[in-house]
Amino acid sequence: MAGKNDTDGIGSIISTSSNNPTVTANTLELNAIGDISKISTSINKVAAKSINGAIDLTNNKSSLITKVGSTKGLVAANNINYKTKGTLTQTVGSDIISQNDNINLTSDGNFKFDYIQAPKRVTLSSLNGAITQDGDSAVDIQSNELLLKAKNGIGDDGVNEKGIDTKIDILDAYNQSANNLVISNEGDLLARDLDFDGYVLYNGGGDIKITTAGGFTQQTNTLILSNRDISVNSVGDIFAVNMKASRDLSLESQSGDIISTSRISPNLSIGRRTSLIAKNGFVGTPKNTIDIKEGSQGVFVKAKKAKNLLSVYIRGIVAPINNYSNQKLALFNNRPISGTKIENYLKTIFSNSIRKQNSVQQFFFKPIKQKKKILKLVELF
């Protein structure tokens, strides 16, 4: 059978056959006003459209979601579920769109897609492969929630790193074994535990790289973990809860603050180097100090200048923090310091200035008016 075209358009297409697969063909085009469901297939190319219903299909080998006849991709009013035992590829120009509900797509092998849209949740799973996009710079996924699960990379298949471009509100991503996890989002992004495994971002074999044009918030009582590096670059505020990187961690806010939203100790656990950069904001707050279990290469901190105020509130939990580069003052183990080198603490002009104040504790919790000549020294940094 070369292909199957069922376009009666008067109701639903629902299989009542006990045969598995129900349909064997090279190409399959399905159109209905109602549901298209309970259909198992053995096909190479598929396209389906349900005007008022849902789509539920399973395939027993690798397949293309593409244009077949006059139908492009998978489009439905309600839920779309598609599962294939092989690789899954969406060709450029074909749509996967749910107008009112969720989309759930699963492949055993690599999953490469062009454009997916749903108003609620999009769930993409590659059980033994990578999840990647077609390589263009346009938005790849648009939805409220996005749940991604792969074994060998998300936005990176080990050959080409092409981060997934999203326009979403909520993200949960888990990569099991190899390659990087790379996401670039258009607006504010909340990392939330959608599948209740305790992680909001996890990579067991590569880096985590998140870029957002808005702010970035991690849900409380969750973990972001990478067996290599973690990088979060945000235009707005970064609200960090609990992050662990085996190598380096970098948090950078272009116009906001980097704030701890939890008293988990430490908030940041690093194997090698920590970089906290708030170009126009603060790092930590007096009541929410960022606690760091630092690595072998120390900590780099940079925040905006603020007269008569500390701009950085962090603590080294285990090893002493041995390296700073900061525009103004930092907090080390509850003591305000300036920081280029901790071992020079008592010799710096800043610590000498601070020692002239009534008390270090008072300086930390309550800004003190300083003499003009001291302010000028502070402002040099």
Number of C-alpha atoms within 10 A of each C-alpha: 8 9 16 16 13 12 15 12 14 10 17 19 22 14 14 10 12 8 11 13 15 16 19 19 15 15 22 24 23 22 25 23 20 22 23 24 19 16 20 22 21 21 24 20 21 27 25 27 26 26 18 16 22 26 28 18 18 22 24 17 18 21 23 20 24 25 23 19 12 9 18 20 24 26 26 29 22 21 23 27 17 17 22 24 16 21 21 26 21 25 18 15 12 21 22 27 25 27 19 16 19 24 28 16 19 23 29 21 23 24 27 21 23 21 22 21 24 25 17 18 23 26 17 19 25 27 20 19 25 29 29 24 24 19 17 13 11 12 18 20 22 23 21 17 23 25 20 18 23 28 25 28 31 35 26 22 22 14 7 10 18 20 26 26 24 22 21 24 18 21 24 21 27 23 29 19 17 22 24 28 34 22 20 21 25 16 19 19 25 19 23 26 22 17 11 10 10 14 21 25 26 24 30 21 20 24 27 28 19 21 22 22 16 20 23 25 19 25 19 17 16 19 23 24 23 26 20 21 24 28 19 17 22 28 21 24 23 27 20 23 24 25 20 23 26 18 20 24 27 18 19 24 27 19 17 22 27 26 21 25 22 19 16 14 14 21 22 23 25 26 20 18 21 26 17 21 24 27 19 15 23 25 29 27 17 17 11 15 21 30 25 23 21 25 23 14 16 20 23 19 23 24 26 22 22 15 16 15 16 27 25 31 26 23 22 21 19 13 12 17 23 18 17 18 18 21 22 24 27 26 22 20 15 16 16 22 24 26 26 16 14 17 13 11 16 12 10 17 14 20 19 14 15 18 13 10 14 10 10 17 12 11 19 17 12 13 12 14 12 15 9 9 8 14 15 12 12 20 12 9 14
